[in-house]
Amino acid sequence: MFGLSIIGIMVFHYFEHIRSAHLLLKSEQFWDYYIGSTGGDFLLFLSGMGLFYSLTKNDDICQFYKKRLVRILPA
């Protein structure tokens, strides 16, 4: 599902360049925007669900944030 969301966002950004050159019809602009915005919304939803399930595995909030920081900081 993450992959489909990312593809939707990539399609939106690809057609953004074409849209700036005024090569898309109005109906194509609508579907381009719809696919991109839906992909972004779905990606954020799935990320939130993943964090929620990760938090429910361990009730200790400090341990949860320690794990998050260890995963984020090396990047």
Secondary structure as the mmCIF struct_conf table of DSSP 4:
data_model
#
loop_
_struct_conf.conf_type_id
_struct_conf.id
_struct_conf.beg_label_comp_id
_struct_conf.beg_label_asym_id
_struct_conf.beg_label_seq_id
_struct_conf.end_label_comp_id
_struct_conf.end_label_asym_id
_struct_conf.end_label_seq_id
HELX_RH_AL_P HELX_RH_AL_P1 PHE A 2 SER A 20
TURN_TY1_P TURN_TY1_P1 ALA A 21 HIS A 22
BEND BEND1 LEU A 24 LEU A 24
HELX_RH_AL_P HELX_RH_AL_P2 LYS A 26 LYS A 57
HELX_RH_AL_P HELX_RH_AL_P3 ILE A 61 ILE A 72
TURN_TY1_P TURN_TY1_P2 LEU A 73 PRO A 74
#
